[in-house]
Amino acid sequence: TRENTINGRRRMSNKLNSALSENNSLKEENLSLRMQLGISALPSRTPDQTSEVEIIKDPARK
């Protein structure tokens, strides 16, 4: 039914947002650890390494 479709999409959206949030937390931790180790520059990424999910920026982040 339409309701099942909407609920399914909501669940997937929640899972995606949860994964994005975890990813952002890991990026912050990664950056913090790199700074502690004196690794200032992040490795450059080639376009094929950038997933579609990563392109969707979290508005709370710069």
PQR file of N, CA, C, O and H, with PARSE charges and radii, in Angstrom:
ATOM      1  N   THR A   1       0.841  -1.208   0.000 -0.4000 1.5000
ATOM      2  CA  THR A   1       0.000   0.000   0.000 -0.0000 2.0000
ATOM      3  C   THR A   1       0.872   1.253   0.000  0.5500 1.7000
ATOM      4  O   THR A   1       2.084   1.199   0.205 -0.5500 1.4000
ATOM      5  N   ARG A   2       0.216   2.363  -0.234 -0.4000 1.5000
ATOM      6  CA  ARG A   2       0.918   3.653  -0.239 -0.0000 2.0000
ATOM      7  C   ARG A   2       1.569   3.924   1.115  0.5500 1.7000
ATOM      8  O   ARG A   2       2.682   4.442   1.201 -0.5500 1.4000
ATOM      9  H   ARG A   2      -0.769   2.407  -0.400  0.4000 1.0000
ATOM     10  N   GLU A   3       0.836   3.556   2.176 -0.4000 1.5000
ATOM     11  CA  GLU A   3       1.353   3.784   3.533 -0.0000 2.0000
ATOM     12  C   GLU A   3       2.638   2.983   3.777  0.5500 1.7000
ATOM     13  O   GLU A   3       3.584   3.482   4.386 -0.5500 1.4000
ATOM     14  H   GLU A   3      -0.068   3.135   2.106  0.4000 1.0000
ATOM     15  N   ASN A   4       2.656   1.738   3.295 -0.4000 1.5000
ATOM     16  CA  ASN A   4       3.858   0.908   3.436 -0.0000 2.0000
ATOM     17  C   ASN A   4       5.036   1.522   2.696  0.5500 1.7000
ATOM     18  O   ASN A   4       6.166   1.515   3.185 -0.5500 1.4000
ATOM     19  H   ASN A   4       1.887   1.333   2.800  0.4000 1.0000
ATOM     20  N   THR A   5       4.759   2.052   1.514 -0.4000 1.5000
ATOM     21  CA  THR A   5       5.812   2.689   0.719 -0.0000 2.0000
ATOM     22  C   THR A   5       6.386   3.891   1.461  0.5500 1.7000
ATOM     23  O   THR A   5       7.603   4.060   1.539 -0.5500 1.4000
ATOM     24  H   THR A   5       3.842   2.058   1.116  0.4000 1.0000
ATOM     25  N   ILE A   6       5.502   4.720   2.002 -0.4000 1.5000
ATOM     26  CA  ILE A   6       5.934   5.912   2.742 -0.0000 2.0000
ATOM     27  C   ILE A   6       6.749   5.509   3.973  0.5500 1.7000
ATOM     28  O   ILE A   6       7.792   6.098   4.256 -0.5500 1.4000
ATOM     29  H   ILE A   6       4.513   4.583   1.938  0.4000 1.0000
ATOM     30  N   ASN A   7       6.263   4.499   4.702 -0.4000 1.5000
ATOM     31  CA  ASN A   7       6.983   4.042   5.896 -0.0000 2.0000
ATOM     32  C   ASN A   7       8.339   3.446   5.538  0.5500 1.7000
ATOM     33  O   ASN A   7       9.322   3.649   6.251 -0.5500 1.4000
ATOM     34  H   ASN A   7       5.416   4.020   4.473  0.4000 1.0000
ATOM     35  N   GLY A   8       8.387   2.714   4.435 -0.4000 1.5000
ATOM     36  CA  GLY A   8       9.649   2.136   3.978 -0.0000 2.0000
ATOM     37  C   GLY A   8      10.658   3.209   3.621  0.5500 1.7000
ATOM     38  O   GLY A   8      11.840   3.110   3.952 -0.5500 1.4000
ATOM     39  H   GLY A   8       7.589   2.549   3.855  0.4000 1.0000
ATOM     40  N   ARG A   9      10.172   4.238   2.940 -0.4000 1.5000
ATOM     41  CA  ARG A   9      11.059   5.346   2.568 -0.0000 2.0000
ATOM     42  C   ARG A   9      11.536   6.091   3.803  0.5500 1.7000
ATOM     43  O   ARG A   9      12.686   6.523   3.875 -0.5500 1.4000
ATOM     44  H   ARG A   9       9.212   4.319   2.671  0.4000 1.0000
ATOM     45  N   ARG A  10      10.639   6.240   4.778 -0.4000 1.5000
ATOM     46  CA  ARG A  10      11.014   6.928   6.017 -0.0000 2.0000
ATOM     47  C   ARG A  10      12.097   6.139   6.752  0.5500 1.7000
ATOM     48  O   ARG A  10      13.061   6.714   7.259 -0.5500 1.4000
ATOM     49  H   ARG A  10       9.704   5.890   4.719  0.4000 1.0000
ATOM     50  N   ARG A  11      11.925   4.802   6.803 -0.4000 1.5000
ATOM     51  CA  ARG A  11      12.934   3.955   7.451 -0.0000 2.0000
ATOM     52  C   ARG A  11      14.282   4.059   6.746  0.5500 1.7000
ATOM     53  O   ARG A  11      15.322   4.178   7.394 -0.5500 1.4000
ATOM     54  H   ARG A  11      11.142   4.335   6.392  0.4000 1.0000
ATOM     55  N   MET A  12      14.256   4.015   5.415 -0.4000 1.5000
ATOM     56  CA  MET A  12      15.506   4.112   4.660 -0.0000 2.0000
ATOM     57  C   MET A  12      16.154   5.478   4.876  0.5500 1.7000
ATOM     58  O   MET A  12      17.374   5.587   4.998 -0.5500 1.4000
ATOM     59  H   MET A  12      13.411   3.919   4.889  0.4000 1.0000
ATOM     60  N   SER A  13      15.321   6.515   4.921 -0.4000 1.5000
ATOM     61  CA  SER A  13      15.822   7.869   5.158 -0.0000 2.0000
ATOM     62  C   SER A  13      16.476   7.959   6.539  0.5500 1.7000
ATOM     63  O   SER A  13      17.538   8.563   6.697 -0.5500 1.4000
ATOM     64  H   SER A  13      14.329   6.427   4.822  0.4000 1.0000
ATOM     65  N   ASN A  14      15.830   7.353   7.527 -0.4000 1.5000
ATOM     66  CA  ASN A  14      16.390   7.355   8.881 -0.0000 2.0000
ATOM     67  C   ASN A  14      17.713   6.609   8.937  0.5500 1.7000
ATOM     68  O   ASN A  14      18.657   7.048   9.593 -0.5500 1.4000
ATOM     69  H   ASN A  14      14.968   6.863   7.398  0.4000 1.0000
ATOM     70  N   LYS A  15      17.775   5.463   8.234 -0.4000 1.5000
ATOM     71  CA  LYS A  15      19.021   4.684   8.201 -0.0000 2.0000
ATOM     72  C   LYS A  15      20.129   5.486   7.529  0.5500 1.7000
ATOM     73  O   LYS A  15      21.268   5.502   7.995 -0.5500 1.4000
ATOM     74  H   LYS A  15      17.008   5.106   7.701  0.4000 1.0000
ATOM     75  N   LEU A  16      19.784   6.151   6.430 -0.4000 1.5000
ATOM     76  CA  LEU A  16      20.771   6.950   5.700 -0.0000 2.0000
ATOM     77  C   LEU A  16      21.271   8.105   6.561  0.5500 1.7000
ATOM     78  O   LEU A  16      22.473   8.362   6.628 -0.5500 1.4000
ATOM     79  H   LEU A  16      18.859   6.138   6.051  0.4000 1.0000
ATOM     80  N   ASN A  17      20.347   8.800   7.218 -0.4000 1.5000
ATOM     81  CA  ASN A  17      20.745   9.918   8.078 -0.0000 2.0000
ATOM     82  C   ASN A  17      21.622   9.444   9.231  0.5500 1.7000
ATOM     83  O   ASN A  17      22.573  10.121   9.622 -0.5500 1.4000
ATOM     84  H   ASN A  17      19.370   8.592   7.164  0.4000 1.0000
ATOM     85  N   SER A  18      21.291   8.271   9.771 -0.4000 1.5000
ATOM     86  CA  SER A  18      22.082   7.696  10.849 -0.0000 2.0000
ATOM     87  C   SER A  18      23.490   7.369  10.362  0.5500 1.7000
ATOM     88  O   SER A  18      24.473   7.635  11.054 -0.5500 1.4000
ATOM     89  H   SER A  18      20.518   7.721   9.454  0.4000 1.0000
ATOM     90  N   ALA A  19      23.580   6.789   9.162 -0.4000 1.5000
ATOM     91  CA  ALA A  19      24.882   6.449   8.583 -0.0000 2.0000
ATOM     92  C   ALA A  19      25.695   7.710   8.284  0.5500 1.7000
ATOM     93  O   ALA A  19      26.904   7.741   8.511 -0.5500 1.4000
ATOM     94  H   ALA A  19      22.782   6.574   8.599  0.4000 1.0000
ATOM     95  N   LEU A  20      25.029   8.743   7.777 -0.4000 1.5000
ATOM     96  CA  LEU A  20      25.717  10.006   7.489 -0.0000 2.0000
ATOM     97  C   LEU A  20      26.247  10.634   8.776  0.5500 1.7000
ATOM     98  O   LEU A  20      27.360  11.158   8.814 -0.5500 1.4000
ATOM     99  H   LEU A  20      24.047   8.718   7.593  0.4000 1.0000
ATOM    100  N   SER A  21      25.434  10.572   9.824 -0.4000 1.5000
ATOM    101  CA  SER A  21      25.831  11.129  11.109 -0.0000 2.0000
ATOM    102  C   SER A  21      27.051  10.393  11.660  0.5500 1.7000
ATOM    103  O   SER A  21      27.997  11.012  12.147 -0.5500 1.4000
ATOM    104  H   SER A  21      24.530  10.146   9.793  0.4000 1.0000
ATOM    105  N   GLU A  22      27.014   9.055  11.575 -0.4000 1.5000
ATOM    106  CA  GLU A  22      28.147   8.250  12.042 -0.0000 2.0000
ATOM    107  C   GLU A  22      29.391   8.557  11.212  0.5500 1.7000
ATOM    108  O   GLU A  22      30.494   8.673  11.748 -0.5500 1.4000
ATOM    109  H   GLU A  22      26.245   8.552  11.180  0.4000 1.0000
ATOM    110  N   ASN A  23      29.203   8.686   9.905 -0.4000 1.5000
ATOM    111  CA  ASN A  23      30.308   9.007   9.001 -0.0000 2.0000
ATOM    112  C   ASN A  23      30.947  10.345   9.384  0.5500 1.7000
ATOM    113  O   ASN A  23      32.171  10.463   9.435 -0.5500 1.4000
ATOM    114  H   ASN A  23      28.307   8.592   9.469  0.4000 1.0000
ATOM    115  N   ASN A  24      30.112  11.346   9.652 -0.4000 1.5000
ATOM    116  CA  ASN A  24      30.626  12.664  10.031 -0.0000 2.0000
ATOM    117  C   ASN A  24      31.389  12.600  11.352  0.5500 1.7000
ATOM    118  O   ASN A  24      32.422  13.250  11.513 -0.5500 1.4000
ATOM    119  H   ASN A  24      29.117  11.251   9.611  0.4000 1.0000
ATOM    120  N   SER A  25      30.869  11.807  12.302 -0.4000 1.5000
ATOM    121  CA  SER A  25      31.563  11.646  13.582 -0.0000 2.0000
ATOM    122  C   SER A  25      32.930  11.012  13.380  0.5500 1.7000
ATOM    123  O   SER A  25      33.915  11.420  13.996 -0.5500 1.4000
ATOM    124  H   SER A  25      30.030  11.279  12.171  0.4000 1.0000
ATOM    125  N   LEU A  26      32.978  10.002  12.505 -0.4000 1.5000
ATOM    126  CA  LEU A  26      34.247   9.328  12.225 -0.0000 2.0000
ATOM    127  C   LEU A  26      35.225  10.268  11.526  0.5500 1.7000
ATOM    128  O   LEU A  26      36.428  10.215  11.777 -0.5500 1.4000
ATOM    129  H   LEU A  26      32.178   9.671  12.006  0.4000 1.0000
ATOM    130  N   LYS A  27      34.708  11.128  10.648 -0.4000 1.5000
ATOM    131  CA  LYS A  27      35.572  12.102   9.972 -0.0000 2.0000
ATOM    132  C   LYS A  27      36.178  13.066  10.987  0.5500 1.7000
ATOM    133  O   LYS A  27      37.359  13.403  10.911 -0.5500 1.4000
ATOM    134  H   LYS A  27      33.730  11.171  10.444  0.4000 1.0000
ATOM    135  N   GLU A  28      35.351  13.507  11.942 -0.4000 1.5000
ATOM    136  CA  GLU A  28      35.838  14.412  12.987 -0.0000 2.0000
ATOM    137  C   GLU A  28      36.928  13.734  13.815  0.5500 1.7000
ATOM    138  O   GLU A  28      37.969  14.325  14.101 -0.5500 1.4000
ATOM    139  H   GLU A  28      34.391  13.234  12.004  0.4000 1.0000
ATOM    140  N   GLU A  29      36.663  12.473  14.195 -0.4000 1.5000
ATOM    141  CA  GLU A  29      37.630  11.721  14.996 -0.0000 2.0000
ATOM    142  C   GLU A  29      38.921  11.509  14.205  0.5500 1.7000
ATOM    143  O   GLU A  29      40.020  11.652  14.740 -0.5500 1.4000
ATOM    144  H   GLU A  29      35.817  11.993  13.963  0.4000 1.0000
ATOM    145  N   ASN A  30      38.774  11.171  12.938 -0.4000 1.5000
ATOM    146  CA  ASN A  30      39.917  10.964  12.049 -0.0000 2.0000
ATOM    147  C   ASN A  30      40.773  12.232  11.984  0.5500 1.7000
ATOM    148  O   ASN A  30      41.995  12.176  12.119 -0.5500 1.4000
ATOM    149  H   ASN A  30      37.881  11.055  12.503  0.4000 1.0000
ATOM    150  N   LEU A  31      40.116  13.366  11.777 -0.4000 1.5000
ATOM    151  CA  LEU A  31      40.826  14.638  11.681 -0.0000 2.0000
ATOM    152  C   LEU A  31      41.551  14.954  12.988  0.5500 1.7000
ATOM    153  O   LEU A  31      42.698  15.400  12.986 -0.5500 1.4000
ATOM    154  H   LEU A  31      39.123  13.411  11.667  0.4000 1.0000
ATOM    155  N   SER A  32      40.858  14.713  14.104 -0.4000 1.5000
ATOM    156  CA  SER A  32      41.450  14.958  15.420 -0.0000 2.0000
ATOM    157  C   SER A  32      42.701  14.107  15.629  0.5500 1.7000
ATOM    158  O   SER A  32      43.727  14.597  16.100 -0.5500 1.4000
ATOM    159  H   SER A  32      39.926  14.351  14.105  0.4000 1.0000
ATOM    160  N   LEU A  33      42.603  12.831  15.275 -0.4000 1.5000
ATOM    161  CA  LEU A  33      43.751  11.931  15.430 -0.0000 2.0000
ATOM    162  C   LEU A  33      44.897  12.325  14.502  0.5500 1.7000
ATOM    163  O   LEU A  33      46.065  12.259  14.884 -0.5500 1.4000
ATOM    164  H   LEU A  33      41.769  12.432  14.892  0.4000 1.0000
ATOM    165  N   ARG A  34      44.556  12.733  13.284 -0.4000 1.5000
ATOM    166  CA  ARG A  34      45.579  13.168  12.332 -0.0000 2.0000
ATOM    167  C   ARG A  34      46.324  14.389  12.878  0.5500 1.7000
ATOM    168  O   ARG A  34      47.545  14.486  12.762 -0.5500 1.4000
ATOM    169  H   ARG A  34      43.607  12.786  12.974  0.4000 1.0000
ATOM    170  N   MET A  35      45.575  15.312  13.469 -0.4000 1.5000
ATOM    171  CA  MET A  35      46.194  16.519  14.020 -0.0000 2.0000
ATOM    172  C   MET A  35      47.123  16.145  15.180  0.5500 1.7000
ATOM    173  O   MET A  35      48.211  16.704  15.316 -0.5500 1.4000
ATOM    174  H   MET A  35      44.582  15.233  13.562  0.4000 1.0000
ATOM    175  N   GLN A  36      46.687  15.200  16.009 -0.4000 1.5000
ATOM    176  CA  GLN A  36      47.532  14.746  17.117 -0.0000 2.0000
ATOM    177  C   GLN A  36      48.826  14.130  16.604  0.5500 1.7000
ATOM    178  O   GLN A  36      49.880  14.256  17.228 -0.5500 1.4000
ATOM    179  H   GLN A  36      45.803  14.746  15.899  0.4000 1.0000
ATOM    180  N   LEU A  37      48.732  13.459  15.455 -0.4000 1.5000
ATOM    181  CA  LEU A  37      49.910  12.810  14.873 -0.0000 2.0000
ATOM    182  C   LEU A  37      50.721  13.762  14.002  0.5500 1.7000
ATOM    183  O   LEU A  37      51.777  13.395  13.485 -0.5500 1.4000
ATOM    184  H   LEU A  37      47.876  13.356  14.949  0.4000 1.0000
ATOM    185  N   GLY A  38      50.226  14.976  13.845 -0.4000 1.5000
ATOM    186  CA  GLY A  38      50.933  15.956  13.037 -0.0000 2.0000
ATOM    187  C   GLY A  38      50.746  15.764  11.544  0.5500 1.7000
ATOM    188  O   GLY A  38      51.537  16.255  10.739 -0.5500 1.4000
ATOM    189  H   GLY A  38      49.369  15.274  14.266  0.4000 1.0000
ATOM    190  N   ILE A  39      49.694  15.044  11.181 -0.4000 1.5000
ATOM    191  CA  ILE A  39      49.396  14.877   9.750 -0.0000 2.0000
ATOM    192  C   ILE A  39      48.365  15.946   9.403  0.5500 1.7000
ATOM    193  O   ILE A  39      47.170  15.764   9.636 -0.5500 1.4000
ATOM    194  H   ILE A  39      49.051  14.645  11.835  0.4000 1.0000
ATOM    195  N   SER A  40      48.827  17.046   8.853 -0.4000 1.5000
ATOM    196  CA  SER A  40      47.911  18.167   8.637 -0.0000 2.0000
ATOM    197  C   SER A  40      47.085  18.023   7.368  0.5500 1.7000
ATOM    198  O   SER A  40      45.895  18.339   7.356 -0.5500 1.4000
ATOM    199  H   SER A  40      49.798  17.193   8.663  0.4000 1.0000
ATOM    200  N   ALA A  41      47.718  17.546   6.296 -0.4000 1.5000
ATOM    201  CA  ALA A  41      47.010  17.484   5.020 -0.0000 2.0000
ATOM    202  C   ALA A  41      46.215  16.195   4.892  0.5500 1.7000
ATOM    203  O   ALA A  41      46.730  15.104   5.138 -0.5500 1.4000
ATOM    204  H   ALA A  41      48.684  17.290   6.306  0.4000 1.0000
ATOM    205  N   LEU A  42      44.964  16.336   4.505 -0.4000 1.5000
ATOM    206  CA  LEU A  42      44.158  15.153   4.230 -0.0000 2.0000
ATOM    207  C   LEU A  42      44.547  14.654   2.847  0.5500 1.7000
ATOM    208  O   LEU A  42      44.860  15.459   1.969 -0.5500 1.4000
ATOM    209  H   LEU A  42      44.546  17.222   4.305  0.4000 1.0000
ATOM    210  N   PRO A  43      44.533  13.338   2.635 -0.5600 1.5000
ATOM    211  CA  PRO A  43      44.880  12.830   1.313  0.2800 2.0000
ATOM    212  C   PRO A  43      43.879  13.331   0.275  0.5500 1.7000
ATOM    213  O   PRO A  43      42.681  13.423   0.546 -0.5500 1.4000
ATOM    214  N   SER A  44      44.377  13.649  -0.901 -0.4000 1.5000
ATOM    215  CA  SER A  44      43.466  14.120  -1.943 -0.0000 2.0000
ATOM    216  C   SER A  44      42.627  12.944  -2.422  0.5500 1.7000
ATOM    217  O   SER A  44      43.106  11.813  -2.503 -0.5500 1.4000
ATOM    218  H   SER A  44      45.349  13.575  -1.121  0.4000 1.0000
ATOM    219  N   ARG A  45      41.381  13.225  -2.734 -0.4000 1.5000
ATOM    220  CA  ARG A  45      40.478  12.169  -3.185 -0.0000 2.0000
ATOM    221  C   ARG A  45      40.203  12.347  -4.667  0.5500 1.7000
ATOM    222  O   ARG A  45      40.005  13.461  -5.152 -0.5500 1.4000
ATOM    223  H   ARG A  45      40.992  14.144  -2.668  0.4000 1.0000
ATOM    224  N   THR A  46      40.194  11.242  -5.366 -0.4000 1.5000
ATOM    225  CA  THR A  46      39.834  11.292  -6.779 -0.0000 2.0000
ATOM    226  C   THR A  46      38.319  11.106  -6.870  0.5500 1.7000
ATOM    227  O   THR A  46      37.719  10.499  -5.983 -0.5500 1.4000
ATOM    228  H   THR A  46      40.355  10.337  -4.972  0.4000 1.0000
ATOM    229  N   PRO A  47      37.701  11.616  -7.922 -0.5600 1.5000
ATOM    230  CA  PRO A  47      36.237  11.560  -8.038  0.2800 2.0000
ATOM    231  C   PRO A  47      35.650  10.159  -7.872  0.5500 1.7000
ATOM    232  O   PRO A  47      34.561  10.005  -7.319 -0.5500 1.4000
ATOM    233  N   ASP A  48      36.366   9.135  -8.349 -0.4000 1.5000
ATOM    234  CA  ASP A  48      35.811   7.781  -8.257 -0.0000 2.0000
ATOM    235  C   ASP A  48      35.776   7.258  -6.822  0.5500 1.7000
ATOM    236  O   ASP A  48      35.116   6.256  -6.547 -0.5500 1.4000
ATOM    237  H   ASP A  48      37.250   9.259  -8.798  0.4000 1.0000
ATOM    238  N   GLN A  49      36.475   7.923  -5.909 -0.4000 1.5000
ATOM    239  CA  GLN A  49      36.442   7.509  -4.507 -0.0000 2.0000
ATOM    240  C   GLN A  49      35.310   8.205  -3.741  0.5500 1.7000
ATOM    241  O   GLN A  49      35.024   7.855  -2.596 -0.5500 1.4000
ATOM    242  H   GLN A  49      37.011   8.737  -6.132  0.4000 1.0000
ATOM    243  N   THR A  50      34.682   9.171  -4.366 -0.4000 1.5000
ATOM    244  CA  THR A  50      33.626   9.926  -3.692 -0.0000 2.0000
ATOM    245  C   THR A  50      32.283   9.273  -3.959  0.5500 1.7000
ATOM    246  O   THR A  50      31.834   9.200  -5.103 -0.5500 1.4000
ATOM    247  H   THR A  50      34.914   9.455  -5.296  0.4000 1.0000
ATOM    248  N   SER A  51      31.642   8.798  -2.897 -0.4000 1.5000
ATOM    249  CA  SER A  51      30.349   8.144  -3.057 -0.0000 2.0000
ATOM    250  C   SER A  51      29.250   9.186  -3.194  0.5500 1.7000
ATOM    251  O   SER A  51      29.436  10.352  -2.845 -0.5500 1.4000
ATOM    252  H   SER A  51      32.007   8.857  -1.967  0.4000 1.0000
ATOM    253  N   GLU A  52      28.114   8.757  -3.702 -0.4000 1.5000
ATOM    254  CA  GLU A  52      26.985   9.673  -3.868 -0.0000 2.0000
ATOM    255  C   GLU A  52      26.529  10.238  -2.529  0.5500 1.7000
ATOM    256  O   GLU A  52      26.168  11.410  -2.430 -0.5500 1.4000
ATOM    257  H   GLU A  52      27.963   7.810  -3.986  0.4000 1.0000
ATOM    258  N   VAL A  53      26.548   9.402  -1.511 -0.4000 1.5000
ATOM    259  CA  VAL A  53      26.105   9.826  -0.186 -0.0000 2.0000
ATOM    260  C   VAL A  53      26.963  10.975   0.335  0.5500 1.7000
ATOM    261  O   VAL A  53      26.462  11.903   0.971 -0.5500 1.4000
ATOM    262  H   VAL A  53      26.842   8.450  -1.591  0.4000 1.0000
ATOM    263  N   GLU A  54      28.270  10.899   0.053 -0.4000 1.5000
ATOM    264  CA  GLU A  54      29.188  11.918   0.552 -0.0000 2.0000
ATOM    265  C   GLU A  54      28.916  13.293  -0.045  0.5500 1.7000
ATOM    266  O   GLU A  54      29.201  14.316   0.577 -0.5500 1.4000
ATOM    267  H   GLU A  54      28.677  10.146  -0.464  0.4000 1.0000
ATOM    268  N   ILE A  55      28.364  13.310  -1.251 -0.4000 1.5000
ATOM    269  CA  ILE A  55      28.105  14.575  -1.935 -0.0000 2.0000
ATOM    270  C   ILE A  55      27.009  15.367  -1.215  0.5500 1.7000
ATOM    271  O   ILE A  55      26.984  16.596  -1.269 -0.5500 1.4000
ATOM    272  H   ILE A  55      28.132  12.479  -1.757  0.4000 1.0000
ATOM    273  N   ILE A  56      26.099  14.645  -0.538 -0.4000 1.5000
ATOM    274  CA  ILE A  56      25.025  15.308   0.200 -0.0000 2.0000
ATOM    275  C   ILE A  56      25.626  15.861   1.487  0.5500 1.7000
ATOM    276  O   ILE A  56      25.857  15.119   2.442 -0.5500 1.4000
ATOM    277  H   ILE A  56      26.120  13.646  -0.494  0.4000 1.0000
ATOM    278  N   LYS A  57      25.875  17.157   1.508 -0.4000 1.5000
ATOM    279  CA  LYS A  57      26.524  17.775   2.660 -0.0000 2.0000
ATOM    280  C   LYS A  57      25.530  17.962   3.806  0.5500 1.7000
ATOM    281  O   LYS A  57      24.366  18.300   3.592 -0.5500 1.4000
ATOM    282  H   LYS A  57      25.688  17.760   0.732  0.4000 1.0000
ATOM    283  N   ASP A  58      26.011  17.735   5.013 -0.4000 1.5000
ATOM    284  CA  ASP A  58      25.223  18.011   6.206 -0.0000 2.0000
ATOM    285  C   ASP A  58      25.211  19.530   6.379  0.5500 1.7000
ATOM    286  O   ASP A  58      26.271  20.144   6.502 -0.5500 1.4000
ATOM    287  H   ASP A  58      26.956  17.460   5.187  0.4000 1.0000
ATOM    288  N   PRO A  59      24.019  20.145   6.389 -0.5600 1.5000
ATOM    289  CA  PRO A  59      23.936  21.611   6.494  0.2800 2.0000
ATOM    290  C   PRO A  59      24.619  22.170   7.750  0.5500 1.7000
ATOM    291  O   PRO A  59      25.027  23.331   7.768 -0.5500 1.4000
ATOM    292  N   ALA A  60      24.742  21.356   8.787 -0.4000 1.5000
ATOM    293  CA  ALA A  60      25.360  21.818  10.027 -0.0000 2.0000
ATOM    294  C   ALA A  60      26.870  21.954   9.893  0.5500 1.7000
ATOM    295  O   ALA A  60      27.515  22.621  10.703 -0.5500 1.4000
ATOM    296  H   ALA A  60      24.411  20.413   8.773  0.4000 1.0000
ATOM    297  N   ARG A  61      27.435  21.315   8.862 -0.4000 1.5000
ATOM    298  CA  ARG A  61      28.884  21.372   8.663 -0.0000 2.0000
ATOM    299  C   ARG A  61      29.241  22.356   7.569  0.5500 1.7000
ATOM    300  O   ARG A  61      28.444  22.624   6.670 -0.5500 1.4000
ATOM    301  H   ARG A  61      26.912  20.773   8.204  0.4000 1.0000
ATOM    302  N   LYS A  62      30.466  22.897   7.659 -0.4000 1.5000
ATOM    303  CA  LYS A  62      30.916  23.827   6.616 -0.0000 2.0000
ATOM    304  C   LYS A  62      31.496  23.048   5.452  0.5500 1.7000
ATOM    305  O   LYS A  62      31.933  23.644   4.467 -0.5500 1.4000
ATOM    306  H   LYS A  62      31.113  22.679   8.390  0.4000 1.0000
TER
END
